[in-house]
Amino acid sequence: MNAGQDVQLDELDARLLTLLAEEPRIGVLECSRRLGVARGTVQARLDKLVDRGVIGGFGPDISPAAIGFGVTSFVTLEISQRHGHDPVTAHLAAIPEVLEAHTITGSSDLLCRIVARSNTDLQRVIDQIVACEGIRRASTIIALAEQIPYRTLPLVRSAAGRRPGLS
């Protein structure tokens, strides 16, 4: 699916996505029972949502802090234009503590979310990141507390024409 493509969600899509987000281990048959629609309808909707890129996976939502990585940090990287993004991206992808990286506008070129076991370990991760020849400068911000966790359900509800607080 193209990132710019407008994907329409209806009320049933929103209810199905909400149910799956709230109970990830629920089966298609139980979804159909709770939503009051046929099993085939639920399966067809799921297939369509996956094909359109609305659903990107069915894996577990893993907490880095729960497996020992309690420090979250955001790092902006300025890269050498001569080297480009690809070698830097490949370097970052090889570092397990780099959870995501985005090309950005502004004075930096990439924004990364990284985790570490401690502040001392964070220094090790940053040293590993900046070891790449294509990275000219890094700036790090340590997250103190998560105020709003990553979420998409309010967006799903809005896209389906529902107010965020409605079930």
Salt bridges, closest charged atoms under 4 A:
ASP10 OD1 - ARG45 NH1 2.81
GLU11 OE2 - ARG162 NE 3.28
ASP13 OD1 - ARG45 NH1 2.84
GLU22 OE2 - ARG157 NH2 3.78
GLU23 OE2 - ARG34 NH1 2.44
GLU30 OE2 - ARG33 NH2 2.46
GLU30 OE2 - ARG34 NE 2.90
GLU78 OE2 - ARG136 NH2 2.52
GLU97 OE2 - ARG124 NH2 2.79
GLU100 OE1 - HIS102 NE2 2.78
GLU100 OE2 - ARG113 NE 2.74
ASP121 OD1 - ARG124 NE 2.61
GLU133 OE2 - HIS83 NE2 3.23
